[in-house]
Amino acid sequence: MSPSKEENPYCSRCGHPVEKRFLEGRERRYCPQCTRILYDNPVPVVTAVVLKGPQVLLVKRGIEPRRGWWSLPSGFIEVGENAQEALVREILEETSVSIVKVRPLPSLSQEGVRYASILILPFLADYLSGTPLGGDDAAEAAFFPLSDLPELAFPSHRLILESALASL
């Protein structure tokens, strides 16, 4: 279960009310019934800078947060996937585009809207095939010239884009 902004006051294993205790150097949620610590870990998200020559692939968000804003294609890693598998799946679901030459970029952490913390695992990738078409939770998908980008939905996406371009 992913940590949400609103902490669940009950143990996810046994349903007993949890307590806050100072454990392992910080205040943590603890279940006195199960005698276990309920760790609040960040939720992993993948995102990509997909380049096609001097253009980058962006999606217009079809959901909140920032519905209607342009962003890098992104999504949550699902159980059983590694980060690169999740990235290839998310890009295809959101944009109908296939990618190649996937290279990791430095990761970032940020506070989320639905989750307490998000760990962003960004990648740089090259376009392989497909016509950009919004799908899944993206209303639209399109390539934009790097010299004429719209304002991005999240400051982290601007940082990721800058990091990707600096690595070329």
C-alpha positions in Angstrom: 0.0 0.0 0.0 1.4 3.4 -1.0 1.7 6.1 1.6 -1.0 8.7 1.1 -1.2 12.2 2.3 -3.8 11.2 4.8 -2.3 8.6 7.0 -4.3 5.5 7.7 -4.8 5.3 11.5 -5.1 1.5 11.3 -2.6 -1.3 10.7 -2.8 -2.5 7.1 -2.1 -6.1 8.3 -4.4 -6.6 11.3 -6.6 -3.4 11.4 -5.5 -2.5 14.9 -5.1 1.3 15.6 -1.5 2.4 15.1 0.6 4.5 17.4 3.4 7.0 16.7 6.7 6.0 18.3 10.2 7.2 18.0 12.0 4.3 16.3 15.1 3.9 14.3 16.0 7.6 14.7 12.6 9.1 13.7 8.9 9.1 14.5 7.2 6.2 12.8 3.8 4.6 12.7 3.8 1.4 14.8 1.3 -1.4 15.4 1.4 -2.6 19.0 -0.8 -5.6 18.0 1.5 -6.9 15.2 4.6 -5.3 16.8 5.7 -4.0 13.5 6.7 -0.7 12.1 4.6 0.7 9.2 7.1 2.3 7.0 6.0 5.2 4.8 8.1 4.8 1.7 8.1 6.9 -1.5 6.0 5.8 -4.5 8.3 5.2 -7.5 7.4 7.0 -10.8 9.1 6.8 -14.1 9.3 9.6 -16.7 11.1 10.1 -19.9 12.6 12.7 -22.1 11.9 11.2 -25.6 13.8 12.9 -28.3 13.1 12.8 -32.0 15.9 15.0 -33.5 15.5 18.5 -32.0 12.0 17.7 -30.6 10.8 16.3 -27.3 7.6 14.2 -26.7 5.1 15.8 -24.3 1.6 14.8 -23.1 -1.3 17.0 -22.2 -2.5 15.8 -18.9 -6.0 14.4 -18.9 -6.2 14.0 -15.1 -5.4 16.0 -12.0 -3.0 17.2 -10.8 -2.5 19.9 -13.5 -5.1 18.6 -15.9 -4.7 20.4 -19.3 -1.0 21.2 -18.7 1.8 19.7 -20.8 4.3 17.3 -19.1 6.8 14.6 -19.8 5.1 11.2 -20.2 5.2 9.6 -16.7 3.6 6.8 -14.7 3.8 4.6 -11.7 5.8 1.4 -11.6 3.6 -1.6 -11.2 4.3 -4.7 -9.2 6.5 -7.1 -11.1 8.0 -4.4 -13.4 11.4 -2.9 -13.3 11.8 0.8 -14.0 12.6 0.4 -17.7 9.8 -2.0 -18.3 7.4 0.4 -16.7 8.8 3.3 -18.8 8.3 1.5 -22.1 4.8 0.5 -21.1 3.8 4.0 -19.9 5.2 5.7 -23.0 3.3 3.3 -25.2 0.0 3.7 -23.2 0.1 7.4 -23.0 1.5 8.3 -26.4 1.4 5.3 -28.8 5.1 5.8 -29.3 7.8 3.2 -29.0 11.3 4.1 -27.7 14.9 2.8 -27.9 18.2 3.6 -26.3 16.8 4.1 -22.8 19.4 5.8 -20.5 18.9 6.7 -16.8 19.1 10.2 -15.6 19.7 11.4 -11.9 16.6 10.6 -9.8 14.6 13.2 -7.8 12.2 13.2 -4.9 9.3 15.5 -4.4 6.1 15.8 -2.4 3.1 14.4 -4.2 -0.5 15.5 -4.4 -2.0 12.1 -3.6 1.1 10.6 -1.9 3.4 11.9 0.8 6.5 11.4 -1.3 7.3 10.4 -4.9 10.6 9.1 -6.1 11.0 10.1 -9.8 13.2 7.8 -11.9 13.8 9.8 -15.1 15.2 8.4 -18.4 16.5 9.8 -21.7 15.2 7.8 -24.7 15.1 8.0 -28.4 12.0 7.8 -30.6 11.7 4.5 -32.5 8.2 4.5 -34.1 4.6 5.5 -33.8 2.5 8.6 -34.2 1.9 10.5 -31.0 -1.7 10.0 -29.8 -3.0 10.7 -26.3 -4.1 7.6 -24.5 -4.6 6.3 -21.0 -4.5 9.4 -18.8 -3.0 11.7 -21.5 -5.5 13.8 -23.4 -3.0 14.6 -26.2 0.6 13.7 -27.2 2.9 15.6 -29.5 6.5 16.4 -30.3 7.5 20.0 -29.6 10.6 21.8 -30.8 13.1 22.1 -27.9 13.3 25.8 -28.8 9.6 26.4 -28.4 8.2 24.4 -25.4 5.0 25.2 -23.5 5.2 25.8 -19.8 5.5 22.4 -18.1 3.1 21.2 -15.4 5.8 20.3 -12.9 9.1 22.1 -12.0 10.7 18.7 -11.7 10.0 18.0 -15.4 11.8 21.2 -16.4 14.8 20.0 -14.3 14.7 16.5 -15.8 14.6 18.0 -19.3 17.5 20.3 -18.5 19.5 17.3 -17.1 18.8 15.2 -20.2 19.9 17.9 -22.6 23.1 18.6 -20.6 23.9 14.9 -20.8 24.0 14.9 -24.6 
